[in-house]
Amino acid sequence: MEENIKRKVEFTVAGITMSLITDESDAFVNSVVKRMDDKMSALLHDMKRSRLDAAMLCAIAFCGDKITAEKRVRNLEAQVSLYDVNMRRLKEEIAELKARLGDTEPAKKVTVKPVSEQITMDEEPAAEAEAAPAETDREDKLKMIESLLKREK
């Protein structure tokens, strides 16, 4: 795995040249800068706003997008976990049914890594302090989903 090295990157948004220190790839930085520049340019042109007003509106819009994306990720993680639990239950049920039918081969116990562990994200959590409560909350939700599934049987 390649080690990320922090470096200084210069960029221009809405005619203002700035620099930042990052370990992100050039492609990532360029896509973020382009998105910000496009949004700022649209606000400056269409609404005749000051650069500060446009920057604040962009920040609010991007923060809203981030919060919405985080909610969607949590919902998708819960859904994937539910699918994972259902898949395990169905595999056990299949093995039990094969045993009842007198399948001559003993059912092999298959160890499947949870789908949630197989998924990789491009970004790491912003801070460890934020990660711990979210992880605990996620585990509580998973336990609740599992208990609901057990009641259905």
N, CA and C atoms as an extended XYZ file, in Angstrom:
459
Properties=species:S:1:pos:R:3:atomname:S:1:resname:S:1:resid:I:1 pbc="F F F"
N         0.847       -1.174        0.000 N   MET     1
C         0.000        0.000        0.000 CA  MET     1
C         0.889        1.233        0.000 C   MET     1
N         0.554        2.182       -0.840 N   GLU     2
C         1.365        3.375       -0.975 CA  GLU     2
C         1.094        4.326        0.188 C   GLU     2
N         2.159        4.874        0.734 N   GLU     3
C         2.046        5.794        1.852 CA  GLU     3
C         1.716        7.186        1.329 C   GLU     3
N         0.705        7.831        1.934 N   ASN     4
C         0.333        9.183        1.531 CA  ASN     4
C         1.258       10.181        2.194 C   ASN     4
N         1.819       11.044        1.382 N   ILE     5
C         2.724       12.068        1.874 CA  ILE     5
C         2.037       13.415        1.725 C   ILE     5
N         2.054       14.200        2.794 N   LYS     6
C         1.432       15.520        2.738 CA  LYS     6
C         2.272       16.439        1.868 C   LYS     6
N         1.574       17.254        1.105 N   ARG     7
C         2.246       18.205        0.229 CA  ARG     7
C         1.383       19.450        0.080 C   ARG     7
N         2.014       20.511       -0.370 N   LYS     8
C         1.313       21.778       -0.554 CA  LYS     8
C         0.733       21.810       -1.966 C   LYS     8
N        -0.561       22.167       -2.058 N   VAL     9
C        -1.250       22.226       -3.345 CA  VAL     9
C        -1.845       23.620       -3.500 C   VAL     9
N        -1.594       24.232       -4.647 N   GLU    10
C        -2.193       25.535       -4.936 CA  GLU    10
C        -3.377       25.348       -5.858 C   GLU    10
N        -4.431       26.153       -5.654 N   PHE    11
C        -5.624       26.067       -6.481 CA  PHE    11
C        -6.291       27.431       -6.528 C   PHE    11
N        -7.203       27.590       -7.477 N   THR    12
C        -7.923       28.852       -7.639 CA  THR    12
C        -9.417       28.579       -7.611 C   THR    12
N       -10.111       29.322       -6.747 N   VAL    13
C       -11.568       29.241       -6.659 CA  VAL    13
C       -12.100       30.659       -6.749 C   VAL    13
N       -13.016       30.875       -7.685 N   ALA    14
C       -13.649       32.184       -7.875 CA  ALA    14
C       -12.610       33.294       -8.028 C   ALA    14
N       -11.531       32.987       -8.727 N   GLY    15
C       -10.507       33.978       -8.994 CA  GLY    15
C        -9.523       34.209       -7.860 C   GLY    15
N        -9.660       33.491       -6.780 N   ILE    16
C        -8.773       33.639       -5.636 CA  ILE    16
C        -7.858       32.418       -5.575 C   ILE    16
N        -6.543       32.671       -5.593 N   THR    17
C        -5.577       31.579       -5.512 CA  THR    17
C        -5.256       31.318       -4.049 C   THR    17
N        -5.309       30.043       -3.691 N   MET    18
C        -5.045       29.626       -2.310 CA  MET    18
C        -4.162       28.395       -2.348 C   MET    18
N        -3.712       27.995       -1.184 N   SER    19
C        -2.960       26.747       -1.090 CA  SER    19
C        -3.374       26.028        0.182 C   SER    19
N        -3.182       24.723        0.150 N   LEU    20
C        -3.454       23.917        1.327 CA  LEU    20
C        -2.485       22.750        1.365 C   LEU    20
N        -2.349       22.174        2.530 N   ILE    21
C        -1.493       21.004        2.688 CA  ILE    21
C        -2.414       19.799        2.806 C   ILE    21
N        -2.172       18.802        1.949 N   THR    22
C        -3.045       17.635        1.895 CA  THR    22
C        -2.258       16.379        1.557 C   THR    22
N        -2.857       15.244        1.857 N   ASP    23
C        -2.290       13.976        1.418 CA  ASP    23
C        -3.221       13.298        0.421 C   ASP    23
N        -4.235       14.030       -0.024 N   GLU    24
C        -5.183       13.512       -1.017 CA  GLU    24
C        -4.546       13.525       -2.405 C   GLU    24
N        -5.103       12.702       -3.297 N   SER    25
C        -4.589       12.639       -4.663 CA  SER    25
C        -4.934       13.923       -5.413 C   SER    25
N        -4.171       14.185       -6.472 N   ASP    26
C        -4.436       15.362       -7.300 CA  ASP    26
C        -5.836       15.296       -7.904 C   ASP    26
N        -6.258       14.105       -8.321 N   ALA    27
C        -7.583       13.940       -8.925 CA  ALA    27
C        -8.676       14.337       -7.931 C   ALA    27
N        -8.524       13.917       -6.677 N   PHE    28
C        -9.519       14.260       -5.653 CA  PHE    28
C        -9.538       15.764       -5.408 C   PHE    28
N        -8.365       16.344       -5.209 N   VAL    29
C        -8.277       17.790       -4.956 CA  VAL    29
C        -8.875       18.563       -6.126 C   VAL    29
N        -8.532       18.169       -7.350 N   ASN    30
C        -9.055       18.864       -8.531 CA  ASN    30
C       -10.569       18.755       -8.627 C   ASN    30
N       -11.138       17.592       -8.285 N   SER    31
C       -12.595       17.452       -8.362 CA  SER    31
C       -13.287       18.322       -7.312 C   SER    31
N       -12.712       18.404       -6.114 N   VAL    32
C       -13.291       19.244       -5.066 CA  VAL    32
C       -13.197       20.714       -5.464 C   VAL    32
N       -12.038       21.111       -5.937 N   VAL    33
C       -11.835       22.511       -6.338 CA  VAL    33
C       -12.773       22.878       -7.485 C   VAL    33
N       -12.922       22.008       -8.471 N   LYS    34
C       -13.817       22.284       -9.602 CA  LYS    34
C       -15.257       22.434       -9.129 C   LYS    34
N       -15.676       21.537       -8.255 N   ARG    35
C       -17.055       21.611       -7.747 CA  ARG    35
C       -17.281       22.915       -6.988 C   ARG    35
N       -16.329       23.283       -6.141 N   MET    36
C       -16.441       24.526       -5.371 CA  MET    36
C       -16.425       25.737       -6.299 C   MET    36
N       -15.519       25.730       -7.276 N   ASP    37
C       -15.410       26.845       -8.214 CA  ASP    37
C       -16.690       27.000       -9.036 C   ASP    37
N       -17.245       25.887       -9.500 N   ASP    38
C       -18.490       25.950      -10.275 CA  ASP    38
C       -19.625       26.530       -9.438 C   ASP    38
N       -19.751       26.067       -8.198 N   LYS    39
C       -20.822       26.542       -7.312 CA  LYS    39
C       -20.632       28.021       -6.989 C   LYS    39
N       -19.404       28.410       -6.666 N   MET    40
C       -19.119       29.815       -6.352 CA  MET    40
C       -19.395       30.703       -7.570 C   MET    40
N       -18.939       30.270       -8.732 N   SER    41
C       -19.139       31.061       -9.952 CA  SER    41
C       -20.618       31.253      -10.240 C   SER    41
N       -21.404       30.196      -10.070 N   ALA    42
C       -22.846       30.296      -10.302 CA  ALA    42
C       -23.486       31.279       -9.333 C   ALA    42
N       -23.108       31.201       -8.062 N   LEU    43
C       -23.684       32.118       -7.077 CA  LEU    43
C       -23.263       33.560       -7.338 C   LEU    43
N       -22.003       33.747       -7.709 N   LEU    44
C       -21.521       35.105       -7.973 CA  LEU    44
C       -22.183       35.696       -9.210 C   LEU    44
N       -22.399       34.884      -10.204 N   HIS    45
C       -22.968       35.367      -11.466 CA  HIS    45
C       -24.481       35.547      -11.379 C   HIS    45
N       -25.179       34.529      -10.904 N   ASP    46
C       -26.640       34.541      -10.912 CA  ASP    46
C       -27.250       35.433       -9.846 C   ASP    46
N       -26.654       35.482       -8.696 N   MET    47
C       -27.274       36.170       -7.578 CA  MET    47
C       -26.575       37.476       -7.220 C   MET    47
N       -25.531       37.809       -7.939 N   LYS    48
C       -24.800       39.059       -7.665 CA  LYS    48
C       -24.436       39.166       -6.185 C   LYS    48
N       -23.880       38.104       -5.654 N   ARG    49
C       -23.474       38.052       -4.253 CA  ARG    49
C       -21.997       38.421       -4.127 C   ARG    49
N       -21.604       38.775       -2.917 N   SER    50
C       -20.180       38.989       -2.651 CA  SER    50
C       -19.509       37.620       -2.552 C   SER    50
N       -18.195       37.614       -2.642 N   ARG    51
C       -17.469       36.342       -2.524 CA  ARG    51
C       -17.692       35.707       -1.158 C   ARG    51
N       -17.748       36.525       -0.118 N   LEU    52
C       -17.974       35.997        1.224 CA  LEU    52
C       -19.359       35.357        1.315 C   LEU    52
N       -20.383       36.029        0.801 N   ASP    53
C       -21.734       35.460        0.812 CA  ASP    53
C       -21.774       34.150        0.032 C   ASP    53
N       -21.148       34.145       -1.138 N   ALA    54
C       -21.131       32.941       -1.969 CA  ALA    54
C       -20.401       31.805       -1.252 C   ALA    54
N       -19.279       32.129       -0.601 N   ALA    55
C       -18.522       31.109        0.123 CA  ALA    55
C       -19.350       30.542        1.277 C   ALA    55
N       -20.058       31.397        2.004 N   MET    56
C       -20.898       30.925        3.113 CA  MET    56
C       -22.034       30.044        2.598 C   MET    56
N       -22.672       30.440        1.505 N   LEU    57
C       -23.755       29.639        0.940 CA  LEU    57
C       -23.233       28.280        0.447 C   LEU    57
N       -22.039       28.286       -0.143 N   CYS    58
C       -21.431       27.024       -0.572 CA  CYS    58
C       -21.151       26.125        0.629 C   CYS    58
N       -20.597       26.711        1.679 N   ALA    59
C       -20.283       25.926        2.883 CA  ALA    59
C       -21.553       25.318        3.466 C   ALA    59
N       -22.608       26.087        3.529 N   ILE    60
C       -23.880       25.581        4.068 CA  ILE    60
C       -24.416       24.452        3.175 C   ILE    60
N       -24.374       24.656        1.866 N   ALA    61
C       -24.863       23.630        0.938 CA  ALA    61
C       -24.046       22.347        1.052 C   ALA    61
N       -22.713       22.481        1.108 N   PHE    62
C       -21.860       21.295        1.177 CA  PHE    62
C       -22.012       20.578        2.519 C   PHE    62
N       -22.191       21.336        3.606 N   CYS    63
C       -22.429       20.698        4.909 CA  CYS    63
C       -23.762       19.947        4.903 C   CYS    63
N       -24.767       20.544        4.294 N   GLY    64
C       -26.064       19.862        4.163 CA  GLY    64
C       -25.929       18.583        3.359 C   GLY    64
N       -25.168       18.644        2.261 N   ASP    65
C       -24.926       17.448        1.444 CA  ASP    65
C       -24.211       16.369        2.256 C   ASP    65
N       -23.248       16.786        3.077 N   LYS    66
C       -22.488       15.827        3.894 CA  LYS    66
C       -23.394       15.152        4.916 C   LYS    66
N       -24.226       15.915        5.586 N   ILE    67
C       -25.135       15.347        6.588 CA  ILE    67
C       -26.101       14.369        5.928 C   ILE    67
N       -26.647       14.742        4.771 N   THR    68
C       -27.553       13.861        4.032 CA  THR    68
C       -26.839       12.579        3.620 C   THR    68
N       -25.609       12.695        3.146 N   ALA    69
C       -24.841       11.518        2.732 CA  ALA    69
C       -24.547       10.610        3.933 C   ALA    69
N       -24.227       11.200        5.089 N   GLU    70
C       -23.963       10.399        6.288 CA  GLU    70
C       -25.204        9.618        6.707 C   GLU    70
N       -26.381       10.255        6.643 N   LYS    71
C       -27.627        9.560        6.970 CA  LYS    71
C       -27.851        8.407        6.000 C   LYS    71
N       -27.599        8.652        4.727 N   ARG    72
C       -27.786        7.609        3.718 CA  ARG    72
C       -26.824        6.443        3.963 C   ARG    72
N       -25.587        6.749        4.320 N   VAL    73
C       -24.605        5.696        4.606 CA  VAL    73
C       -25.072        4.861        5.795 C   VAL    73
N       -25.550        5.512        6.861 N   ARG    74
C       -26.036        4.769        8.031 CA  ARG    74
C       -27.211        3.874        7.656 C   ARG    74
N       -28.132        4.382        6.859 N   ASN    75
C       -29.278        3.581        6.428 CA  ASN    75
C       -28.828        2.406        5.572 C   ASN    75
N       -27.894        2.646        4.673 N   LEU    76
C       -27.399        1.569        3.822 CA  LEU    76
C       -26.625        0.531        4.631 C   LEU    76
N       -25.849        0.973        5.620 N   GLU    77
C       -25.137        0.031        6.485 CA  GLU    77
C       -26.116       -0.856        7.241 C   GLU    77
N       -27.198       -0.266        7.742 N   ALA    78
C       -28.208       -1.050        8.452 CA  ALA    78
C       -28.867       -2.051        7.508 C   ALA    78
N       -29.139       -1.605        6.288 N   GLN    79
C       -29.753       -2.490        5.303 CA  GLN    79
C       -28.804       -3.635        4.943 C   GLN    79
N       -27.537       -3.337        4.731 N   VAL    80
C       -26.553       -4.374        4.412 CA  VAL    80
C       -26.434       -5.353        5.579 C   VAL    80
N       -26.429       -4.836        6.793 N   SER    81
C       -26.342       -5.708        7.968 CA  SER    81
C       -27.564       -6.615        8.055 C   SER    81
N       -28.728       -6.077        7.758 N   LEU    82
C       -29.945       -6.885        7.762 CA  LEU    82
C       -29.853       -7.981        6.706 C   LEU    82
N       -29.374       -7.631        5.516 N   TYR    83
C       -29.193       -8.631        4.459 CA  TYR    83
C       -28.190       -9.697        4.899 C   TYR    83
N       -27.141       -9.279        5.576 N   ASP    84
C       -26.122      -10.208        6.052 CA  ASP    84
C       -26.721      -11.190        7.060 C   ASP    84
N       -27.521      -10.684        7.995 N   VAL    85
C       -28.166      -11.535        8.990 CA  VAL    85
C       -29.118      -12.509        8.298 C   VAL    85
N       -29.898      -12.002        7.347 N   ASN    86
C       -30.825      -12.864        6.613 CA  ASN    86
C       -30.081      -13.931        5.827 C   ASN    86
N       -28.975      -13.578        5.205 N   MET    87
C       -28.199      -14.524        4.430 CA  MET    87
C       -27.656      -15.637        5.328 C   MET    87
N       -27.143      -15.280        6.483 N   ARG    88
C       -26.631      -16.288        7.420 CA  ARG    88
C       -27.759      -17.221        7.876 C   ARG    88
N       -28.912      -16.621        8.197 N   ARG    89
C       -30.054      -17.423        8.644 CA  ARG    89
C       -30.485      -18.384        7.541 C   ARG    89
N       -30.532      -17.898        6.309 N   LEU    90
C       -30.937      -18.746        5.193 CA  LEU    90
C       -29.921      -19.858        4.928 C   LEU    90
N       -28.637      -19.564        5.079 N   LYS    91
C       -27.618      -20.605        4.909 CA  LYS    91
C       -27.777      -21.692        5.952 C   LYS    91
N       -28.066      -21.295        7.198 N   GLU    92
C       -28.295      -22.271        8.251 CA  GLU    92
C       -29.542      -23.099        7.953 C   GLU    92
N       -30.575      -22.440        7.473 N   GLU    93
C       -31.817      -23.130        7.135 CA  GLU    93
C       -31.595      -24.126        5.991 C   GLU    93
N       -30.820      -23.748        4.996 N   ILE    94
C       -30.495      -24.647        3.874 CA  ILE    94
C       -29.738      -25.867        4.386 C   ILE    94
N       -28.752      -25.646        5.251 N   ALA    95
C       -27.979      -26.757        5.802 CA  ALA    95
C       -28.883      -27.695        6.599 C   ALA    95
N       -29.812      -27.129        7.366 N   GLU    96
C       -30.742      -27.938        8.154 CA  GLU    96
C       -31.664      -28.750        7.241 C   GLU    96
N       -32.161      -28.132        6.185 N   LEU    97
C       -33.045      -28.836        5.254 CA  LEU    97
C       -32.298      -29.950        4.520 C   LEU    97
N       -31.050      -29.709        4.159 N   LYS    98
C       -30.248      -30.749        3.510 CA  LYS    98
C       -30.054      -31.921        4.461 C   LYS    98
N       -29.823      -31.624        5.729 N   ALA    99
C       -29.633      -32.679        6.715 CA  ALA    99
C       -30.917      -33.490        6.877 C   ALA    99
N       -32.067      -32.843        6.869 N   ARG   100
C       -33.357      -33.537        6.986 CA  ARG   100
C       -33.615      -34.447        5.785 C   ARG   100
N       -33.187      -34.014        4.603 N   LEU   101
C       -33.399      -34.799        3.396 CA  LEU   101
C       -32.433      -35.970        3.301 C   LEU   101
N       -31.537      -36.049        4.239 N   GLY   102
C       -30.598      -37.159        4.255 CA  GLY   102
C       -29.444      -36.959        3.316 C   GLY   102
N       -29.061      -35.749        3.145 N   ASP   103
C       -27.890      -35.452        2.316 CA  ASP   103
C       -26.708      -36.203        2.911 C   ASP   103
N       -26.043      -36.992        2.078 N   THR   104
C       -24.959      -37.829        2.585 CA  THR   104
C       -23.745      -37.030        3.002 C   THR   104
N       -23.547      -35.911        2.385 N   GLU   105
C       -22.390      -35.085        2.762 CA  GLU   105
C       -22.767      -34.208        3.941 C   GLU   105
N       -21.924      -34.193        4.961 N   PRO   106
C       -22.225      -33.293        6.077 CA  PRO   106
C       -22.115      -31.843        5.610 C   PRO   106
N       -22.990      -31.028        6.129 N   ALA   107
C       -22.990      -29.615        5.741 CA  ALA   107
C       -21.699      -28.966        6.208 C   ALA   107
N       -21.065      -28.297        5.282 N   LYS   108
C       -19.828      -27.590        5.622 CA  LYS   108
C       -20.199      -26.262        6.243 C   LYS   108
N       -19.555      -25.972        7.334 N   LYS   109
C       -19.778      -24.671        7.949 CA  LYS   109
C       -18.922      -23.655        7.212 C   LYS   109
N       -19.596      -22.723        6.607 N   VAL   110
C       -18.908      -21.711        5.820 CA  VAL   110
C       -18.786      -20.458        6.672 C   VAL   110
N       -17.576      -19.999        6.805 N   THR   111
C       -17.350      -18.759        7.533 CA  THR   111
C       -17.331      -17.632        6.512 C   THR   111
N       -18.308      -16.784        6.633 N   VAL   112
C       -18.434      -15.666        5.706 CA  VAL   112
C       -18.159      -14.392        6.470 C   VAL   112
N       -17.252      -13.616        5.938 N   LYS   113
C       -16.952      -12.320        6.530 CA  LYS   113
C       -18.177      -11.442        6.330 C   LYS   113
N       -18.643      -10.734        7.366 N   PRO   114
C       -19.814       -9.879        7.188 CA  PRO   114
C       -19.608       -8.895        6.043 C   PRO   114
N       -20.674       -8.690        5.293 N   VAL   115
C       -20.603       -7.801        4.142 CA  VAL   115
C       -20.146       -6.413        4.565 C   VAL   115
N       -20.572       -5.984        5.749 N   SER   116
C       -20.185       -4.651        6.216 CA  SER   116
C       -18.682       -4.522        6.390 C   SER   116
N       -17.983       -5.647        6.656 N   GLU   117
C       -16.524       -5.605        6.775 CA  GLU   117
C       -15.847       -5.678        5.415 C   GLU   117
N       -16.576       -6.148        4.404 N   GLN   118
C       -16.001       -6.252        3.073 CA  GLN   118
C       -16.050       -4.913        2.345 C   GLN   118
N       -16.922       -4.034        2.769 N   ILE   119
C       -17.079       -2.746        2.115 CA  ILE   119
C       -15.976       -1.820        2.586 C   ILE   119
N       -15.332       -1.164        1.645 N   THR   120
C       -14.301       -0.206        2.011 CA  THR   120
C       -14.762        1.183        1.601 C   THR   120
N       -14.375        2.148        2.384 N   MET   121
C       -14.736        3.530        2.100 CA  MET   121
C       -13.459        4.286        1.753 C   MET   121
N       -13.591        5.290        0.902 N   ASP   122
C       -12.438        6.089        0.510 CA  ASP   122
C       -12.003        7.020        1.628 C   ASP   122
N       -12.930        7.371        2.501 N   GLU   123
C       -12.611        8.328        3.549 CA  GLU   123
C       -12.626        7.643        4.901 C   GLU   123
N       -11.769        8.089        5.785 N   GLU   124
C       -11.762        7.633        7.159 CA  GLU   124
C       -12.618        8.611        7.955 C   GLU   124
N       -13.156        8.203        9.115 N   PRO   125
C       -13.909        9.146        9.937 CA  PRO   125
C       -13.055       10.354       10.288 C   PRO   125
N       -13.703       11.507       10.395 N   ALA   126
C       -12.988       12.763       10.616 CA  ALA   126
C       -12.222       12.762       11.928 C   ALA   126
N       -12.811       12.204       12.975 N   ALA   127
C       -12.131       12.195       14.273 CA  ALA   127
C       -12.508       10.931       15.016 C   ALA   127
N       -11.585       10.426       15.810 N   GLU   128
C       -11.849        9.214       16.577 CA  GLU   128
C       -12.989        9.438       17.558 C   GLU   128
N       -13.098       10.643       18.105 N   ALA   129
C       -14.151       10.929       19.070 CA  ALA   129
C       -15.521       10.773       18.448 C   ALA   129
N       -15.663       11.130       17.175 N   GLU   130
C       -16.941       10.983       16.504 CA  GLU   130
C       -17.200        9.531       16.139 C   GLU   130
N       -16.172        8.757       15.889 N   ALA   131
C       -16.339        7.380       15.431 CA  ALA   131
C       -16.883        6.480       16.529 C   ALA   131
N       -16.460        6.651       17.747 N   ALA   132
C       -16.876        5.759       18.827 CA  ALA   132
C       -18.379        5.803       19.084 C   ALA   132
N       -19.017        6.965       19.261 N   PRO   133
C       -20.457        6.972       19.483 CA  PRO   133
C       -21.227        6.425       18.285 C   PRO   133
N       -20.785        6.721       17.073 N   ALA   134
C       -21.470        6.227       15.884 CA  ALA   134
C       -21.388        4.708       15.824 C   ALA   134
N       -20.227        4.153       16.183 N   GLU   135
C       -20.045        2.699       16.159 CA  GLU   135
C       -20.934        2.049       17.213 C   GLU   135
N       -21.012        2.629       18.409 N   THR   136
C       -21.860        2.086       19.461 CA  THR   136
C       -23.312        2.138       19.028 C   THR   136
N       -23.742        3.238       18.466 N   ASP   137
C       -25.101        3.400       17.982 CA  ASP   137
C       -25.402        2.362       16.904 C   ASP   137
N       -24.461        2.124       16.030 N   ARG   138
C       -24.622        1.154       14.947 CA  ARG   138
C       -24.773       -0.254       15.518 C   ARG   138
N       -23.953       -0.591       16.522 N   GLU   139
C       -24.044       -1.906       17.153 CA  GLU   139
C       -25.389       -2.094       17.837 C   GLU   139
N       -25.899       -1.050       18.486 N   ASP   140
C       -27.210       -1.133       19.123 CA  ASP   140
C       -28.300       -1.389       18.083 C   ASP   140
N       -28.211       -0.722       16.945 N   LYS   141
C       -29.188       -0.926       15.874 CA  LYS   141
C       -29.115       -2.348       15.336 C   LYS   141
N       -27.897       -2.864       15.179 N   LEU   142
C       -27.735       -4.233       14.690 CA  LEU   142
C       -28.331       -5.240       15.670 C   LEU   142
N       -28.115       -5.022       16.962 N   LYS   143
C       -28.684       -5.918       17.972 CA  LYS   143
C       -30.204       -5.878       17.910 C   LYS   143
N       -30.766       -4.685       17.722 N   MET   144
C       -32.207       -4.554       17.633 CA  MET   144
C       -32.735       -5.300       16.402 C   MET   144
N       -32.058       -5.175       15.269 N   ILE   145
C       -32.466       -5.860       14.047 CA  ILE   145
C       -32.406       -7.369       14.249 C   ILE   145
N       -31.342       -7.849       14.883 N   GLU   146
C       -31.212       -9.284       15.142 CA  GLU   146
C       -32.327       -9.791       16.048 C   GLU   146
N       -32.674       -9.023       17.079 N   SER   147
C       -33.743       -9.459       17.980 CA  SER   147
C       -35.084       -9.501       17.248 C   SER   147
N       -35.312       -8.558       16.344 N   LEU   148
C       -36.542       -8.576       15.556 CA  LEU   148
C       -36.587       -9.794       14.647 C   LEU   148
N       -35.447      -10.147       14.077 N   LEU   149
C       -35.400      -11.322       13.205 CA  LEU   149
C       -35.653      -12.599       13.987 C   LEU   149
N       -35.148      -12.683       15.194 N   LYS   150
C       -35.360      -13.869       16.024 CA  LYS   150
C       -36.838      -14.014       16.403 C   LYS   150
N       -37.534      -12.886       16.621 N   ARG   151
C       -38.958      -12.928       16.947 CA  ARG   151
C       -39.786      -13.455       15.785 C   ARG   151
N       -39.340      -13.181       14.544 N   GLU   152
C       -40.089      -13.605       13.364 CA  GLU   152
C       -40.124      -15.127       13.222 C   GLU   152
N       -39.123      -15.810       13.741 N   LYS   153
C       -39.058      -17.280       13.630 CA  LYS   153
C       -40.122      -17.896       14.411 C   LYS   153
